[in-house]
Amino acid sequence: MVKVGMVSLGCSKNQVDGERLLAMLRREGYELCADPARCQVVILNTCGFIEDAKQESIDTILEFAQEKGRGALRCIVVTGCLAERYREELAREIPEADVVLGIGKNHEIASAIAKALRGERVLAFGPKEDLSLEGERVLANPPYFAYIKVAEGCDNRCSYCAIPLIRGGFRSRPMESVLAEVRALAAQGVREMNLVAQDTSRYGLDLYGEYKLPELIQEVCKIEGVHWVRILYCYPERMTDELIAVMAREPKVVKYIDLPVQHGSGKVLREMNRKGDKDSILEVLRRIREGIPGVVVRTTMIAGFPGETEEDFEELQALVREAKFERLGCFAYSQEEDTPAGEREDQLPEELRRRRADLIMEQQAPIAFAFARSCVGKKMEVLVEGTEDGRYYGRSAMDAPDIDTKVYFAGGEKCAPGEFVRVRITGTEGYDLLGEREEEEGI
């Protein structure tokens, strides 16, 4: 039996596509293997979003190209955003890639591998809209949480972003399709459902003529077995009173919102083709925090956008100071070809972009540390993930998978990954929290 492994790079939405590829291959009789070194076929599920991510994807492809022929590896498959965006370049520059598969041909993964194993090189691309938003999945992460992709593509057309070029326009999944997937995952033991899309807050507008995320959240919360529901990637201007009220009202919804604001300067935001300015963002934050007591807000920002002046950067810094986001990541602007921002002539030097991004993170650090210290003495529900250096660790409701902080704790009865326990926070360790398990039943 041919063994297949996958290395999945990039975002959670890309990961969901990869999980569907694995399910297709398992149905066709391929054996799935977590160790690529033991596989005859390796799928490299790539990212093509920003320069650093593209370079990581290319380096990974080249690494496996060097390994091909030394051991078991016979076939390298390149899928995902890099394959979709740079199809001709990949085919030409990396002949070791036996299969280069665009997202519109994901459904042909099994036949493409079969051809490649017979010695044929396969380069297959189709309409982006042919990427299915449904189908069985083989979870690539621990079995107690999953990402639920509620839509594909994006219509926002931010001037710096290549996602519409790679993924196409915004397409919501029918609500019943989403709910059926959540039911199936809950039945197999998934406790945390993370709703994702490029713009989750836009969900339903294309299908139903109105925003349907509040209704979708309520229906997901009705499903037996679901313990936590997390909403990722909501645009500030679409944080409606209805959405805020649903998040506050539903006990299964974690009080956490990912709200990418990108900048504080109104001028820069307009040039990014984004809405608002520092004051409007602060007003949205006020409504969120008043409407959802105890909410934790994560955001992302971009420093060094073309033409960003010292005054613009100061407005970004002012937003960081005044907003006091509990979670924040800042990226240096990445110049992307075929985007309006990428074609501008007033690009800033890369060193300045990176320095400004570093300055934002330096400014955010004491805010994040102060927030961590404010948690000392509180009791939190923690999803256990494993052990490290003799301590258990896990995530609280205010920590999204893969990107946020951890809670390290000791004491109490033995617990297993995927279990919910109550932890009293006793201290901090950098961004992370330290605690002791409360002597009570798991949740």
C-alpha positions as CSV (number, residue, x, y, z in Angstrom):
1,M,0.0,0.0,0.0
2,V,1.4,3.4,-1.0
3,K,2.0,5.7,2.0
4,V,1.1,9.3,1.8
5,G,2.1,12.2,4.1
6,M,1.4,15.9,4.1
7,V,3.2,19.0,5.2
8,S,0.6,21.7,5.5
9,L,1.8,25.3,5.5
10,G,0.0,28.6,5.8
11,C,-3.4,29.3,7.3
12,S,-6.1,27.2,8.9
13,K,-8.3,27.6,5.8
14,N,-5.6,26.0,3.7
15,Q,-5.3,23.3,6.3
16,V,-9.0,22.4,5.8
17,D,-8.4,21.9,2.1
18,G,-5.5,19.7,2.9
19,E,-7.6,17.6,5.3
20,R,-10.1,17.1,2.5
21,L,-7.3,15.9,0.2
22,L,-6.2,13.3,2.8
23,A,-9.8,12.0,3.1
24,M,-10.0,11.6,-0.7
25,L,-6.8,9.6,-0.7
26,R,-7.8,7.4,2.2
27,R,-11.0,6.6,0.3
28,E,-8.9,5.5,-2.7
29,G,-6.9,3.1,-0.6
30,Y,-3.8,5.1,0.1
31,E,-2.3,4.7,3.6
32,L,-1.9,8.0,5.5
33,C,1.4,8.4,7.4
34,A,2.4,11.2,9.8
35,D,6.1,10.7,9.1
36,P,7.1,12.1,5.6
37,A,10.4,10.2,5.8
38,R,8.5,6.9,5.5
39,C,6.2,8.0,2.7
40,Q,6.3,7.2,-1.0
41,V,4.2,10.3,-1.7
42,V,4.5,13.7,0.1
43,I,1.9,16.4,-0.4
44,L,3.2,19.9,0.2
45,N,0.2,22.1,0.9
46,T,1.7,25.5,0.4
47,C,1.1,29.1,1.3
48,G,1.5,32.0,-1.2
49,F,0.2,35.0,0.8
50,I,3.3,37.1,1.7
51,E,6.9,36.9,0.9
52,D,8.1,35.1,4.1
53,A,5.4,32.4,3.7
54,K,6.2,31.9,0.0
55,Q,9.9,31.5,0.8
56,E,9.0,28.9,3.5
57,S,7.0,27.0,1.0
58,I,9.7,27.1,-1.7
59,D,12.4,26.0,0.9
60,T,10.2,23.1,1.9
61,I,9.7,22.0,-1.7
62,L,13.4,22.1,-2.3
63,E,14.2,20.2,0.9
64,F,12.0,17.3,-0.2
65,A,13.4,17.6,-3.8
66,Q,16.8,16.8,-2.3
67,E,15.4,13.8,-0.4
68,K,13.6,12.4,-3.4
69,G,15.3,9.2,-4.5
70,R,17.4,8.8,-1.4
71,G,14.8,6.9,0.5
72,A,11.2,5.9,0.1
73,L,10.1,9.2,-1.5
74,R,8.9,8.7,-5.1
75,C,6.4,11.5,-5.7
76,I,6.2,15.2,-4.6
77,V,2.8,16.8,-4.9
78,V,2.6,20.6,-4.6
79,T,-0.9,22.0,-3.8
80,G,-2.3,25.1,-2.1
81,C,-1.9,28.8,-2.7
82,L,1.6,28.8,-4.0
83,A,0.7,26.1,-6.6
84,E,-2.4,28.1,-7.6
85,R,-0.6,31.5,-7.8
86,Y,2.7,30.5,-9.4
87,R,1.7,27.5,-11.5
88,E,4.0,28.1,-14.5
89,E,7.0,29.2,-12.4
90,L,6.7,26.1,-10.2
91,A,6.4,23.8,-13.1
92,R,9.4,25.3,-14.8
93,E,11.7,26.0,-12.0
94,I,11.2,22.8,-9.8
95,P,11.0,19.8,-12.1
96,E,11.3,17.5,-9.0
97,A,7.6,18.4,-8.4
98,D,5.8,15.5,-9.9
99,V,2.4,17.0,-9.4
100,V,1.4,20.7,-9.3
101,L,-2.2,20.9,-8.5
102,G,-4.3,24.1,-8.5
103,I,-7.1,24.4,-6.0
104,G,-9.7,24.0,-8.7
105,K,-8.4,20.5,-9.3
106,N,-8.1,19.3,-5.7
107,H,-10.8,16.7,-6.5
108,E,-8.3,15.0,-8.9
109,I,-5.6,14.4,-6.3
110,A,-5.9,10.6,-6.3
111,S,-5.8,10.2,-10.1
112,A,-2.9,12.7,-10.3
113,I,-0.8,10.8,-7.9
114,A,-1.6,7.5,-9.7
115,K,-0.3,9.0,-12.9
116,A,2.8,10.4,-11.3
117,L,3.7,7.0,-9.7
118,R,3.5,5.6,-13.3
119,G,6.1,8.2,-14.4
120,E,3.9,10.9,-15.8
121,R,4.3,14.5,-14.7
122,V,0.9,16.1,-13.8
123,L,0.2,19.9,-14.0
124,A,-3.5,20.4,-13.4
125,F,-5.4,23.6,-13.0
126,G,-9.1,24.6,-13.2
127,P,-11.5,27.3,-12.2
128,K,-11.1,28.4,-8.6
129,E,-14.9,28.0,-8.1
130,D,-14.4,24.2,-8.7
131,L,-12.8,23.9,-5.2
132,S,-15.5,22.1,-3.1
133,L,-16.4,23.6,0.2
134,E,-17.7,20.3,1.5
135,G,-16.5,16.8,2.0
136,E,-15.1,14.4,4.5
137,R,-11.9,15.4,6.4
138,V,-9.0,13.8,8.1
139,L,-8.0,16.2,10.9
140,A,-4.4,17.3,10.8
141,N,-4.5,18.7,14.3
142,P,-5.4,17.0,17.6
143,P,-8.9,15.5,17.5
144,Y,-10.5,17.8,20.1
145,F,-10.6,20.9,17.9
146,A,-11.3,21.7,14.3
147,Y,-11.5,24.7,11.9
148,I,-14.8,25.0,10.2
149,K,-14.4,26.9,6.9
150,V,-17.7,28.7,6.4
151,A,-16.7,30.5,3.2
152,E,-14.0,30.6,0.5
153,G,-12.3,33.6,-1.3
154,C,-12.7,37.3,-0.6
155,D,-14.5,40.3,-2.2
156,N,-12.9,43.0,0.0
157,R,-10.1,43.7,-2.5
158,C,-7.6,45.2,0.0
159,S,-5.0,46.9,-2.1
160,Y,-2.1,44.9,-0.5
161,C,-3.7,41.5,-0.7
162,A,-3.4,38.7,-3.3
163,I,-6.1,36.4,-1.8
164,P,-8.8,37.3,-4.4
165,L,-6.3,36.5,-7.2
166,I,-5.4,33.2,-5.6
167,R,-8.8,32.1,-4.1
168,G,-11.3,34.0,-6.2
169,G,-14.4,35.8,-5.0
170,F,-16.3,35.3,-1.7
171,R,-18.4,32.2,-1.6
172,S,-20.4,31.2,1.5
173,R,-21.3,27.6,2.2
174,P,-25.0,26.9,2.7
175,M,-25.8,27.0,6.4
176,E,-27.0,23.4,6.5
177,S,-23.7,22.3,4.9
178,V,-21.8,24.0,7.7
179,L,-24.1,22.5,10.4
180,A,-23.8,19.0,9.0
181,E,-20.0,19.2,9.2
182,V,-20.2,20.5,12.8
183,R,-22.5,17.6,13.7
184,A,-20.2,15.0,12.2
185,L,-17.2,16.4,13.9
186,A,-18.9,16.7,17.2
187,A,-20.0,13.1,16.9
188,Q,-16.4,12.0,16.6
189,G,-15.3,13.9,19.7
190,V,-14.4,17.4,18.5
191,R,-15.2,19.8,21.3
192,E,-14.0,23.2,20.0
193,M,-15.2,24.6,16.7
194,N,-13.3,27.5,15.2
195,L,-15.4,29.3,12.5
196,V,-13.1,30.7,9.8
197,A,-13.1,32.5,6.5
198,Q,-11.2,35.4,4.9
199,D,-14.0,37.5,6.3
200,T,-16.1,35.4,8.6
201,S,-18.3,38.4,9.4
202,R,-19.4,38.6,5.7
203,Y,-20.9,35.1,5.9
204,G,-24.2,34.6,4.1
205,L,-24.4,37.9,2.3
206,D,-23.9,36.4,-1.2
207,L,-26.3,33.4,-0.6
208,Y,-29.0,35.0,1.5
209,G,-28.7,38.8,0.8
210,E,-27.9,39.5,4.5
211,Y,-25.3,38.8,7.1
212,K,-26.1,35.4,8.6
213,L,-23.2,34.8,11.0
214,P,-25.3,35.5,14.1
215,E,-27.8,32.9,13.0
216,L,-25.1,30.4,12.1
217,I,-23.5,30.8,15.5
218,Q,-26.8,30.2,17.3
219,E,-27.4,27.0,15.3
220,V,-23.9,25.7,15.9
221,C,-24.4,26.3,19.6
222,K,-27.4,24.0,19.6
223,I,-25.4,21.0,18.5
224,E,-24.8,18.4,21.2
225,G,-21.1,17.8,22.0
226,V,-19.9,21.3,21.0
227,H,-18.3,22.9,24.0
228,W,-16.5,26.0,22.6
229,V,-17.3,28.0,19.5
230,R,-14.7,30.5,18.4
231,I,-15.2,33.1,15.6
232,L,-12.0,34.2,13.8
233,Y,-11.4,37.1,11.3
234,C,-14.3,39.6,11.6
235,Y,-14.0,43.0,10.0
236,P,-14.5,46.0,12.3
237,E,-17.3,47.6,10.2
238,R,-19.3,44.3,10.3
239,M,-19.3,43.9,14.0
240,T,-23.1,44.6,14.2
241,D,-25.1,44.9,17.4
242,E,-26.8,41.6,16.6
243,L,-23.4,39.8,16.3
244,I,-22.1,41.3,19.5
245,A,-25.4,40.3,21.3
246,V,-25.2,36.7,20.1
247,M,-21.6,36.4,21.2
248,A,-22.5,37.7,24.6
249,R,-25.6,35.6,25.0
250,E,-24.5,32.2,23.9
251,P,-22.6,30.4,26.6
252,K,-20.7,28.1,24.2
253,V,-19.2,31.1,22.3
254,V,-15.8,32.0,23.8
255,K,-15.5,35.6,24.6
256,Y,-12.8,36.2,22.1
257,I,-12.8,38.0,18.8
258,D,-10.2,38.2,16.0
259,L,-10.6,41.7,14.6
260,P,-7.9,42.6,12.0
261,V,-7.7,46.4,11.9
262,Q,-4.4,46.6,9.9
263,H,-3.6,50.3,10.7
264,G,-4.6,53.4,12.7
265,S,-4.1,56.1,10.0
266,G,-7.3,56.9,8.1
267,K,-5.2,57.9,5.1
268,V,-3.3,54.6,5.1
269,L,-6.5,52.6,5.6
270,R,-8.2,54.3,2.6
271,E,-5.1,53.5,0.5
272,M,-5.4,49.9,1.7
273,N,-9.0,50.0,0.5
274,R,-10.1,49.5,4.1
275,K,-12.7,51.4,6.0
276,G,-12.4,53.6,9.1
277,D,-9.7,55.4,11.1
278,K,-8.3,55.3,14.6
279,D,-11.4,56.9,16.2
280,S,-13.9,54.5,14.4
281,I,-11.8,51.5,15.4
282,L,-11.8,52.6,19.0
283,E,-15.5,53.1,18.8
284,V,-16.0,49.5,17.6
285,L,-13.8,48.3,20.4
286,R,-15.9,50.2,22.9
287,R,-19.1,48.6,21.6
288,I,-17.5,45.1,21.7
289,R,-16.1,45.5,25.2
290,E,-19.3,47.0,26.6
291,G,-21.5,44.4,24.9
292,I,-19.3,41.4,25.7
293,P,-17.9,41.8,29.3
294,G,-14.5,40.2,29.7
295,V,-14.0,39.8,25.9
296,V,-10.4,39.3,24.6
297,V,-9.7,41.0,21.3
298,R,-6.9,39.9,19.0
299,T,-5.8,42.0,16.0
300,T,-3.3,42.1,13.2
301,M,-1.5,45.2,11.9
302,I,0.7,46.1,8.9
303,A,3.6,48.5,9.3
304,G,5.5,50.0,6.4
305,F,2.7,50.3,3.8
306,P,3.8,52.2,0.7
307,G,3.9,56.0,1.4
308,E,3.5,55.5,5.2
309,T,4.8,58.7,6.7
310,E,6.1,59.2,10.3
311,E,2.8,60.8,11.1
312,D,0.9,57.8,9.8
313,F,3.1,55.5,11.8
314,E,2.5,57.6,14.9
315,E,-1.2,57.2,14.4
316,L,-0.7,53.4,14.3
317,Q,1.3,53.6,17.5
318,A,-1.4,55.8,19.1
319,L,-4.0,53.1,18.3
320,V,-1.9,50.5,19.9
321,R,-1.5,52.6,23.1
322,E,-5.1,53.6,23.3
323,A,-6.8,50.3,22.2
324,K,-4.8,48.1,24.5
325,F,-5.5,45.0,22.5
326,E,-5.1,41.8,24.6
327,R,-3.6,40.0,21.6
328,L,-1.7,41.7,18.7
329,G,0.5,40.7,15.9
330,C,2.2,43.2,13.5
331,F,3.7,42.3,10.2
332,A,6.1,44.2,8.0
333,Y,4.3,45.1,4.7
334,S,5.0,42.6,2.0
335,Q,5.1,43.9,-1.6
336,E,3.0,41.5,-3.6
337,E,3.0,41.5,-7.4
338,D,-0.3,42.1,-9.2
339,T,-1.7,44.1,-6.4
340,P,-2.4,47.9,-6.5
341,A,-0.1,48.5,-3.5
342,G,2.6,46.3,-4.9
343,E,2.7,48.5,-8.1
344,R,3.1,51.7,-6.2
345,E,6.4,53.6,-6.6
346,D,6.6,54.9,-3.0
347,Q,7.7,51.6,-1.5
348,L,9.5,51.9,1.8
349,P,12.9,50.2,2.4
350,E,12.4,46.7,3.7
351,E,14.7,47.5,6.7
352,L,12.4,50.4,7.7
353,R,9.2,48.3,7.3
354,R,10.6,45.6,9.6
355,R,11.9,48.1,12.1
356,R,8.5,49.7,12.3
357,A,6.8,46.3,12.8
358,D,9.3,45.5,15.5
359,L,8.6,48.8,17.2
360,I,4.9,48.1,17.3
361,M,5.5,44.7,18.9
362,E,7.9,46.3,21.4
363,Q,5.1,48.8,22.3
364,Q,2.6,46.0,22.6
365,A,4.7,43.8,24.9
366,P,4.0,45.7,28.2
367,I,0.3,45.9,27.3
368,A,0.2,42.1,26.8
369,F,2.3,41.5,30.0
370,A,0.0,43.7,32.0
371,F,-3.0,41.8,30.7
372,A,-1.4,38.5,31.7
373,R,-0.8,39.8,35.2
374,S,-4.4,40.9,35.5
375,C,-5.4,37.3,35.1
376,V,-3.6,36.2,38.3
377,G,-6.1,35.1,40.9
378,K,-8.8,34.2,38.4
379,K,-10.2,30.7,37.7
380,M,-10.3,29.7,34.1
381,E,-11.6,26.8,32.1
382,V,-8.6,25.2,30.3
383,L,-8.5,22.8,27.4
384,V,-5.7,20.4,28.2
385,E,-3.2,19.9,25.3
386,G,-0.3,18.0,26.8
387,T,2.6,18.0,29.2
388,E,6.0,19.8,29.1
389,D,8.8,19.8,31.7
390,G,6.6,18.0,34.2
391,R,3.7,20.4,33.8
392,Y,0.4,20.2,32.0
393,Y,-0.4,22.9,29.5
394,G,-3.4,23.9,27.5
395,R,-5.4,26.9,26.3
396,S,-8.0,29.0,27.9
397,A,-11.1,30.4,26.1
398,M,-9.0,33.5,25.3
399,D,-6.4,31.5,23.3
400,A,-7.0,30.5,19.7
401,P,-5.1,27.3,18.5
402,D,-1.6,27.8,17.1
403,I,-1.4,31.5,17.6
404,D,-2.0,32.6,21.2
405,T,-0.6,31.9,24.6
406,K,-0.6,28.8,26.8
407,V,-1.7,28.0,30.4
408,Y,0.8,25.8,32.3
409,F,-0.5,24.2,35.4
410,A,0.2,21.5,38.0
411,G,-1.6,19.6,40.7
412,G,-4.8,17.7,40.8
413,E,-5.8,14.4,39.2
414,K,-4.3,13.1,36.0
415,C,-5.8,14.7,32.9
416,A,-5.7,13.9,29.2
417,P,-5.5,16.0,26.1
418,G,-9.0,17.2,25.0
419,E,-10.2,17.4,28.6
420,F,-11.6,20.6,30.1
421,V,-10.4,21.4,33.6
422,R,-10.6,24.3,36.0
423,V,-7.3,26.1,36.7
424,R,-6.6,28.9,39.2
425,I,-4.0,31.3,37.8
426,T,-1.1,31.9,40.2
427,G,1.4,33.7,38.0
428,T,2.9,34.5,34.6
429,E,5.8,33.4,32.5
430,G,6.3,35.9,29.7
431,Y,3.1,36.0,27.8
432,D,1.9,32.6,29.2
433,L,0.0,32.0,32.4
434,L,0.9,29.6,35.3
435,G,-1.7,28.0,37.5
436,E,-2.9,25.1,39.7
437,R,-5.7,22.8,38.8
438,E,-8.7,23.1,41.0
439,E,-9.8,20.0,42.8
440,E,-13.1,19.4,41.1
441,E,-14.5,17.3,38.3
442,G,-13.5,18.0,34.7
443,I,-15.9,20.2,32.7
